[in-house]
């Protein structure tokens, strides 16, 4: 089924493309409202869901009870700060070999993996020293 073009959906996706901090739906809503004051939170949620289902963005669930969104759909890893809760792209060599290792030890089909790294970001490390 073809999805009708939506200017609001395009603005939501454009906003996400400018961000590296993996905003929540509420953060997206607060920022998109500046351009579209009448947009509802429900519209933002529906469009984030649709964009995720279409593979145009990815939804990241890091265990803090709220979904974060990322316009970068390429395979990459994330760091979650246990201090401030920020979700940061982790630039590193590919760890795709862990999927192959898992496949060798599993009687079934593995299609991929999600890996999160946890700790304290640089800012939280500095503030813990103070």
VMD Tcl script that draws the C-alpha trace (Angstrom):
set ca {
  {0.00 0.00 0.00}
  {1.40 3.37 -1.01}
  {1.69 5.95 1.75}
  {0.54 9.45 0.92}
  {3.16 12.19 1.12}
  {3.04 14.16 4.34}
  {4.87 17.46 4.84}
  {4.73 16.91 8.60}
  {6.37 13.48 8.23}
  {9.04 15.02 6.02}
  {9.74 17.72 8.63}
  {10.02 15.07 11.36}
  {12.50 13.07 9.29}
  {14.45 16.21 8.33}
  {14.68 17.16 12.01}
  {16.03 13.73 12.91}
  {18.61 13.98 10.13}
  {20.06 17.08 11.81}
  {20.44 15.36 15.19}
  {23.07 13.03 16.59}
  {21.60 12.90 20.12}
  {18.87 10.34 19.38}
  {15.88 12.41 20.55}
  {12.73 10.99 22.11}
  {9.28 11.48 20.57}
  {8.64 14.29 23.06}
  {11.84 16.04 21.99}
  {10.86 15.66 18.33}
  {7.39 17.03 19.11}
  {8.73 20.09 20.99}
  {11.07 20.97 18.12}
  {8.71 20.27 15.21}
  {6.00 22.35 16.96}
  {8.16 25.42 16.36}
  {7.53 25.01 12.62}
  {4.06 23.40 12.89}
  {2.40 24.84 16.03}
  {-0.80 22.81 15.47}
  {0.89 19.42 15.16}
  {-0.24 16.95 17.83}
  {1.91 14.58 19.82}
  {-0.18 11.74 18.38}
  {0.74 12.82 14.84}
  {4.41 12.82 15.79}
  {4.11 9.32 17.30}
  {2.23 7.97 14.25}
  {4.79 9.38 11.86}
  {7.74 8.11 13.90}
  {6.13 4.65 13.90}
  {5.54 4.78 10.14}
  {9.09 6.00 9.41}
  {10.44 3.19 11.61}
  {8.27 0.55 9.91}
  {9.43 1.79 6.49}
  {13.08 1.57 7.57}
  {13.68 5.28 7.08}
  {14.67 5.78 10.73}
  {15.42 3.42 13.58}
  {13.87 3.20 17.01}
  {16.30 2.62 19.86}
  {15.08 1.17 23.16}
  {17.87 1.46 25.72}
  {16.04 0.44 28.86}
  {15.12 3.89 30.14}
  {11.42 3.37 29.41}
  {11.31 5.74 26.44}
  {12.14 5.19 22.77}
  {14.85 7.24 21.08}
  {15.02 7.79 17.32}
  {17.93 7.81 14.90}
  {17.93 8.86 11.25}
  {21.13 6.87 10.67}
  {19.88 3.43 9.61}
  {23.32 2.08 8.76}
  {24.65 -0.67 11.03}
  {26.32 1.04 14.00}
  {26.59 0.74 17.75}
  {25.47 3.02 20.55}
  {26.84 4.09 23.91}
  {24.36 4.82 26.70}
  {25.54 7.06 29.52}
  {24.41 5.75 32.90}
  {24.89 9.25 34.33}
  {22.93 11.60 32.09}
  {21.09 9.05 29.92}
  {22.46 10.31 26.62}
  {22.56 7.93 23.65}
  {25.66 8.44 21.52}
  {26.78 6.86 18.23}
  {29.87 4.81 18.96}
  {32.44 5.07 16.19}
  {34.29 1.77 16.08}
  {35.31 -1.10 13.87}
  {32.57 -3.51 12.83}
  {31.69 -6.24 15.30}
  {29.65 -8.19 12.76}
  {31.80 -11.22 13.57}
  {29.73 -11.75 16.74}
  {26.68 -12.57 14.59}
  {28.71 -15.22 12.76}
  {29.97 -16.61 16.06}
  {26.41 -16.77 17.38}
  {25.20 -18.50 14.20}
  {27.81 -21.22 14.69}
  {26.50 -21.92 18.19}
  {22.78 -21.73 17.48}
  {20.43 -24.19 15.83}
  {18.18 -21.73 14.05}
  {18.37 -18.49 12.12}
  {20.01 -15.29 13.40}
  {19.29 -12.23 11.27}
  {21.30 -9.65 13.20}
  {22.08 -8.22 16.60}
  {21.85 -5.04 18.65}
  {24.74 -4.13 20.92}
  {24.72 -1.31 23.46}
  {27.72 -0.17 25.44}
  {27.10 1.36 28.87}
  {29.20 3.62 31.09}
  {29.74 7.32 31.70}
  {30.17 9.88 28.91}
  {33.07 12.32 29.00}
  {30.98 15.11 30.55}
  {29.72 12.82 33.34}
  {33.26 11.57 34.00}
  {34.42 15.17 34.38}
  {31.57 16.10 36.71}
  {32.23 13.01 38.86}
  {35.79 14.27 39.36}
  {34.57 17.64 40.64}
}
mol new
graphics top color blue
foreach p $ca { graphics top sphere $p radius 0.5 }
foreach p [lrange $ca 0 end-1] q [lrange $ca 1 end] { graphics top cylinder $p $q radius 0.2 }
display resetview
